[in-house]
Amino acid sequence: MEGVGSNLKVVESSRRIRYCDGLLRVLGLLLTLVAAILTGAHKETKTIPISITKTLPTLYVPVTAKWHYMSAFVHFFVSNAIAFSYAAASLVASMAVRTSKDKTGLVVVILDMAIMGLLLSANGAAIAVGILGQYGNSHVQWRKVCNSFGGFCHQMTAAITLSLVGSLVFFWLVAVALLNLHKKSR
């Protein structure tokens, strides 16, 4: 009878891990999708006064802030789109494959780690540009722009926050897979 109780715990634990894996994949899919939408769907135009000299009149120039003007934001947008696509494909694959006797599980874990690294690098680049936008850099005469484009900066901050949480979700996917591997090795 001990063998029957032992198998019941393994099946119950396996179901719980599959449920947790599916839930994390849906969460990663939604977070990266919303981060990409927030990034790609927003632009802000302001009329900025420019004074060349005190004797000339002030010029009012319309200036637009868009995500594709900075390569770091392009990297951020594309990385979130890739993570969303991967999360959708891996969710379908994890639902289709019920057994992990083949090497599919190992490939998925390696790809989860790659997506996590991709998101973290994109977040780091976007945060660096965001800090420059917020505070500027007086050493190289880069002025802060978030005081003029507050809506754009707030929306990018929300997108970066969602993407950071998405990268943590992919970290937890790797952690759950490693925990499952550890339980199977006993």
N, C-alpha and C positions, 0 to 999 in steps of 0.2 A: 503493500500500500504506500510505502514511502516514495516510490518512483512516480506514482500517479499524482500525488500532491506536488512533487517537484516539477513535473511537466506543466501542471496548471499554473504555477507561479511564473514559469518561463513564458508561456503563451500570454498571460496577463501583462507581464512586464514588456513583452514585445509589442503588444497592442498599445500600451501606454506610450512607448517610445515612438511608434509610428504616428500616433495622434499628436504628440508633442512636435515631432518633425514636420508634420503637415501644417500644424498651427503656426509654427515659426516660419515656414516657407510662405504661407499666405500673408503673414505680417510683414516679412521682408519684401514681398511683391508689392503690397499696398504702400509701404513707406517709401520705397524707391520710385514708385509710380508718381506719388504725390509730390515728391521732391523734384522729379523731372518736370512735372506739369507746372509747379510753382516757378521753376527756373525759366522754362521756355515760354511761358505765357505772359510774362510781365515786361513792360517797358515803361519808362517815365520820361516825359519831356517837360523841361522847365526853360523859362526865359531868363538868361543870366546876364546881368549888367557887366560890361567890360569897359574899363577906363584905360586908354592908352597913355594919355598925358592929361594934365590938368587943363590945358588950353583947348583940347578937342572935346566935343560932346561925348557923353557916355553912349556906347553901343549896346543894344539889347539883342543878344544872339540866342536863338532857340537851340538847346542842347538836349540830346536824347541819351538816356542810359539804357542799354540793352545787354543781355547776357552774352551775346556773341562778339562783343567788342573786346573782351578779355579772354585770352587763351585758357586761363585757369578755370573760368566759368564754362567754357566750351568743354574742357576736360571733365568738369563736374557734371554737366548735363549728359554728355555721352556715357560717362561711367554709370550714372544712375539709370539711363536707358538700357545699357547692357545688363546691369544687375536686375532690373525689372524683367527683361527678356529671359535671362537665365533662371530667375525665380519661377517664372511661369512654366518654362520647359522642365525644370527639375521637379516642380509640383506635379505636373502631368506624369513624368517618369516615375516619381516615387509612388504615385497612386497606381500606376500600371504594374510596377514590379513589386510583388508581395514578398518574394524571398530574396535574400541577399547571399545566396550561395555562389554567385558569380562575382566578377570584379566590379560590377556596376556601383556598388556601395562605396568602394574605395575611390573610384573616379569621381563620384558625386562629392565626397568629402574633400578631395583635392581641389575640385572646382569651387566648392564653397570657400575654401581658404583663399583661392585666387580672387574671387569676387570680393571677399572681405578686404584683401590687400588693395584691390583696385579702388574700392569705395574709400578706404582710409587715405590713400594718396590723393584722391580727388578732393576729399574733405579738407585735407591739409593745405592743398593749393588754394582752394576757395576761401578758407579761413584766412590765409596769409593776405590775399587780395582784399578781403573784407576788412581786415585790420588796417591796411593802408587806406582804404576808403573811409574808414571811421576816423582815424587819427592823422593820416598823412605821414609824410617823412620830411622834416625840415632840412635834413642834411643834403638831400638831392632836390629840394624845392618841389616836392609833390604835395599838393594841397589836399586836404580832406574834402570828400565829395558827399558824404552821407548827410551833411547839414543841408545840402541842396536837393539831394535825391533820397529823402527819407523813406518814402514808400518802397522804392526799389531795394534799398538796403535792408529794410525790415522783412521784405518778402524773401530776399536771399538768405537772411539769417534763419528764417523759418525753414527754408529748403535745406540748409546745411544741417540744422538740428535734426530734421527728419532723416536725412541721409546718415548722420552719425548714429542715430538709433538703429537704422537699417543695417549698418555695418556691425553693430553689436548683436543684432539678430543673427547675422551670418556667423559671428563668433560663437554664439550659443548653439547654432546648428553643428558646428565642428565639435564643440564640447559634448553635445549629446551623442554624437557619433562615436567619439572617443570613449565616453562612458559606456555606451553599448558594446563597443569592442572589448573594453576591460571586463565587463560582466560575462561576455561570451568566452573569454580566455580562462575563466575559473573552472 
